[in-house]
Amino acid sequence: MSWPLLYKLHLQVESKNINIISTVTNQGKVRFMIYDEKMTAPVLIRFRNRLLREAKKKVCLILDHLRVDHAKLVKS
């Protein structure tokens, strides 16, 4: 079973906001997504779906208690 840790990072580059969401598995593999909008449930779901599409085994995603982590869309 893979246990990815989820990291969210906010950067400001040349007056433009860039956000990065990433995971690190227990095997050391890194997956990330760069996005320029606010972290919302649809953004997290899009990242989760990309992560699951590439996964060959079960995934246990550990989130960090942002408000978006508790959204009804994310929990379903």
Beta strands, then each sheet from edge to edge (+ up, - down):
strand 1: 5-13
strand 2: 16-24
strand 3: 30-35
sheet 1: 1+ 2- 3+
end
